[in-house]
Amino acid sequence: MIKKLRIDRGLKAVELARRASIDPRTLSAIETGRNTAPSSTTLRKIADALGVDIRDLWAAPTDTAGE
């Protein structure tokens, strides 16, 4: 979900990592699933940089096709 939120905002991974003050390799590991247990601090930084609530990092995409 982080990658989708990042792309939806037109951000490159390196830019999101810079805004969140985390190493770009850390962000990459989280987005690709190599890091399956990021710290709550790291997730908070990412959420803040994306301008979303931390819970939105796990939210399922909404299917509005049938509406």
C-alpha positions in Angstrom: 0.0 0.0 0.0 2.9 2.4 0.7 4.1 2.1 -2.9 0.6 2.8 -4.2 0.2 5.8 -2.0 3.7 7.1 -3.0 3.0 6.7 -6.8 -0.5 8.2 -6.4 1.3 11.3 -5.0 3.8 11.4 -7.9 6.8 10.7 -5.6 9.9 8.7 -6.5 11.0 6.4 -3.7 14.1 8.5 -3.0 12.0 11.6 -2.6 9.6 9.9 -0.1 12.6 8.5 1.8 14.1 12.0 2.0 10.8 13.5 3.2 10.5 10.7 5.8 14.1 11.0 6.9 14.8 7.3 6.3 17.3 5.5 4.2 16.0 4.8 0.6 17.1 1.1 1.0 14.8 0.9 4.1 11.8 2.2 2.1 12.6 -0.2 -0.8 12.8 -3.2 1.6 9.4 -2.3 3.0 7.8 -1.7 -0.3 9.1 -5.0 -1.8 8.3 -7.1 1.3 11.9 -7.8 2.2 11.3 -6.0 5.5 8.1 -7.4 6.9 8.3 -5.8 10.3 9.3 -2.2 10.1 9.4 -0.2 13.3 6.5 1.9 14.3 8.7 4.9 14.2 9.6 4.3 10.5 6.0 3.7 9.6 5.0 6.9 11.4 7.6 8.8 9.4 6.4 7.4 6.1 2.8 8.1 6.9 3.6 11.7 7.9 5.6 12.2 4.7 2.7 10.9 2.7 0.2 13.0 4.6 -1.9 10.0 5.7 -2.9 8.3 8.9 -0.6 5.4 9.8 -3.6 3.1 9.5 -3.9 4.0 5.9 -0.7 2.2 5.2 -2.6 -1.1 5.6 -6.0 0.0 4.2 -7.3 -2.2 1.4 -7.9 -0.3 -1.9 -11.6 0.6 -2.3 -13.3 -1.0 -5.2 -15.6 1.6 -6.7 -16.1 0.0 -10.1 -19.6 -1.2 -9.3 -20.9 2.1 -8.0 
